[in-house]
Amino acid sequence: MLAPAMWWRDAVVYQVYPRSFQDSDGDGVGDLRGIAERLEHLAYLGVDALWLSPIYPSPLADFGYDVSDYTDVDPRFGMLSELDALVASAHGLGLRVLLDFVLCHTSIEHPWFREHPDRYIWSPVDGPPNNWVAAFGGPAWSRDERSGRWYLHSFYPEQPDLDWRNPELVEAMKGVVRFWLERGVDGFRLDAVNLILKDAELRDDPPATGEFPFPRAAESATLEHVYSDNRPDAIQALRAVRAAAGDALLVGEVYLPTSQCARWLEVLDLVFGFELLFTPWEGEPLRAAIDRAVTLERVAWVMSNHDFDRLATRVGAENLRAAAVLLLTLPGTAFVYQGDEIGLANGPGHEPPFDRAGRDRLRHPMQWDASARGFTTGEPWLQLVDPQERNVESQRGDPGSLLELYRRLTALRRTLGEGFRLLDAEPGVVAFERGAHTVAVNTTAEPRTAPRGEIVLATHAETGLPPHAAVIVRN
Ligand code: NOJ
């Protein structure tokens, strides 16, 4: 591990989706050697760390989020020695490496499901014991044909939930954490960690009384997930992970409004601030979302990832420059999903779909150059979206490109200074002070007034605060 501790405080973390980053062997699927070959891109961008979406052996029911062996690398991605080499190269460039720790469920093909069934959650009756609903819809209980018993799965039926009340499971998972830390990784993104514990009595969830502010499958939105999610004793279970992780970074995918996340920070270093991802690109709602989220001591801002519409699709290409400024000037840690730095939008996905939840569209390969050969010399597992229109090679060195804007922002954010205060602003503008600087982001299609001060960065050439623009001034 690289020193010092707390390196992540104002860091920028780049999310790599390994299948789609860089293929090195021509099979059309990205791999670890490919990622290692492209680390220079991350160093050039000026990010501090990369988070690898799951690289473990998996039957791909949920594209790696169904793990069948926690302590190995899927042969499609390479070998353990290549992971070691990737970590070493990253460290050589001053980049930390985070792995995705899918700790609430395994693949149904994980040997534990047969060899250690007590590590999973089973119904005490012959059928579903309650009304819990899976995240992608349908009942959260399925019958295991071999044993005839019913098991819990918060996601797909191929992803049985682990029982974190079982000390033997806890010990096994601590071993997993230690295994990767000994190989030099710097921390973990904890997948769906709000689901780590469920009600021990498996009580029914009551009907929803209000709306959950984040997307949920229709069926799942009809219930208040008080017994199947976000349990008060979850923090206790996580203490075991912390004990094994020591000072390593633990960033939680706590899929809850930030107002419910404070106690998670007793054990985690960071939780994702999903508010920015689920708030429309409009000044007032964004301002309110930021106001709510900054009350949390440590937030990992995220505007896009492998689960939801890409940033360009969600906010529109015309707003990408301003969105980059917002993401990279808020206080705290920022996560950038691969491809956002060149403005990659959703693609058409695949016919027939690989992902049953419709997420292929957000996972198209990186566009390194106009030829589409930059990603693979073979047939890409998903077609590239529009490599001729946007790619890393053409944007690199072009001072007007989105890529160069990201690069300037990763450097500039280090100089902004401490302190944060949201400011009153004209309609549709998000404005705040960061240290001795003022940041103003115009989410509208009309010009607004720029804050007074010496311009440090402007997303557009025109003076003032043009439509869709952002400026940073020194007060
Ligand atoms: C959250 C991950 O980001 C998503 O891709 C996955 O489907 C679920 N957790 C289940 O692991």
Boltz pocket constraint, residues with backbone or C-beta under 6 A from the ligand:
constraints:
  - pocket:
      binder: B
      contacts: [[A, 62], [A, 65], [A, 66], [A, 102], [A, 155], [A, 191], [A, 192], [A, 253], [A, 306], [A, 307]]
      max_distance: 6.0
